């Protein structure tokens, strides 16, 4: 993979979001609730933050906007698991959070370029395709299963052996 100015610019812009979502929101939520709820709430809030881009700025695919919005909501919410885990595991750092997020479109682009458009391709292999939900579900499940490796968070009910 080649690091391009676009990727670097995307990481820089994503870092601004990550300071808010992961740097500030995740630790506060972790003090109040379980890891699972922290990941779902922070991911869901970040998904809703992106809705105007799909609805009004053309950040979508050839699929209908309602479909793209649904896929975006699921994938960004599920991405909350890996991002929250990375943030809580690192202690104070949000540096690792933007990189996986910026690699999502590259992953979708690689998969899409390997397929011939059959008329339903944008519903399956695009960044707004169902295949992305499947792959993000697997990643979220892995990080959810690793929640026991998180350090106890002050004021939280996250415990090393039995985090919910």
N, C-alpha and C positions, 0 to 999 in steps of 0.2 A: 504494500500500500504506500502511496506517495502522499506526503503531507503537503497540501495545497494552501494557498492564501485563503481560499474560501473556507476550508476546514479550520484553519487557525482563527479566522474571523468569527466563524460559528462558535468555536470553543470560547472565545473571548466574550461574545454576547451571551452565551449560555451561562457563563460564570456569573454574570449579573443576576440572572434568574436563580441560579443555584445558591447564591448568597442568601436570597430571600427564602426560597422553599426549603432548602436543606440546611443552610447555615443558621437560620433563625427559627423557622417553623418546626422542623423535625425535632430538635432538642426540646422545644417547649411541649410539643405533643407527647414525646417520650416520657416527660415528667408526669403527664396526666393519664396516660393510657398505655395499652399494650403495643408491642411492635407491630402486630397485624393492623390494628386500627391506625397507628401512626403512619404506616406505609400507605394504607388505603386512603386516608384523609389527605395526606400531603400529595399523593398522586392524583386524587380526584380534583383537588383544588387547582393543581397545575394543569390538568386536562381542561377544566372549565376556563382557565386563563387563556387557553389556545383556541377556544371556540370562535371568537371573532375573526381569527385568521382564516378559518375554514369557511365561515358564513359570509364574510365581507371582503376578504383579501385574496381569494382564489387559491389559498394554500390547500390544495386538494388533488384529486386524481380525476380520471375520466368517469369514475363512478358518480352516482348522484350525491349531492352534498349531505343528505341525511345518512347515507352509508359511510361516507368519509368521516363524518362527525362521530358516528358510533364507533368506528374502528379507532379513531384518534383517542376517544374517551377511554376505551378499554386498554389500549396499548400504553398510553401515558399513565393511567392509573396503575397498571401492572408494573410499569417501570419504577413506580414509587418504592417497590420492595427492594430492588437492587440499590437504588440511590439512597434510600433511608438506611439500609444496612451498611453501605460504604461510609456514610456520614457518621453513624453511631459507632461503627467499629474503629474509625480513624480518630475519634475523640473530638478534635477541633477543626479538622480539615474538610473543606468542600472541594479541594483540588481535583479529586478523582471523579467527582460526579458529572461534570460536563462531558468528559471524554466518551463514555459509553453512549450518552445521548446523541452526540454528534456522529457517532458511528452507525446509528440506526438507519439513516437515509442511505449511507454507503452500502450497508448490508442489503437493504431493499433493492438498491440499484443493481447490485451484483446478481441477485436472484432474478430480477426482472429482465436483465439483459441476456440471461441464459435461456429465456423462454420465447416462444413465438406467440404473438397476440392471437388468441382464439376468440376474442369477443368478450370473454369473461376474465381475461388476465388481470385487469385492473381491480377486480373484485378479490383476487387471490394473492398475487405476488407483489403488488405495489406496496409502498409504505403505508397505504391506506387499505391494504388487502387482508383478507381473513388469515392468510398464512402468517402474517405478522402477529396476529393475536395468538396464534398457536405457539410460535417461537417465544414471544414475550411471556406467555403463560408458563412455559417450561423454565425460563430464566427466573421469573417471580417465584415459582415453586421451590427452586433450588435455594434462593436467598431466604425464603420463608423457613425452609428446613434448617438453614444454618443459623437461625435466630438465637439458638442456645450458645453460640460462640460470641455473642455480643456481651460486652462488659455491662454489669448492672449500672443503670443510669440513676444518678441521685434523684430521689423522689419518685422514681418510676417503679412499676411492678415487673420490669424486665429482669428476670433472674437467669443466670447462666444455664441452668438445667431445665427450666420449665417456662420459658417465655411463651406467651400466647400469641 
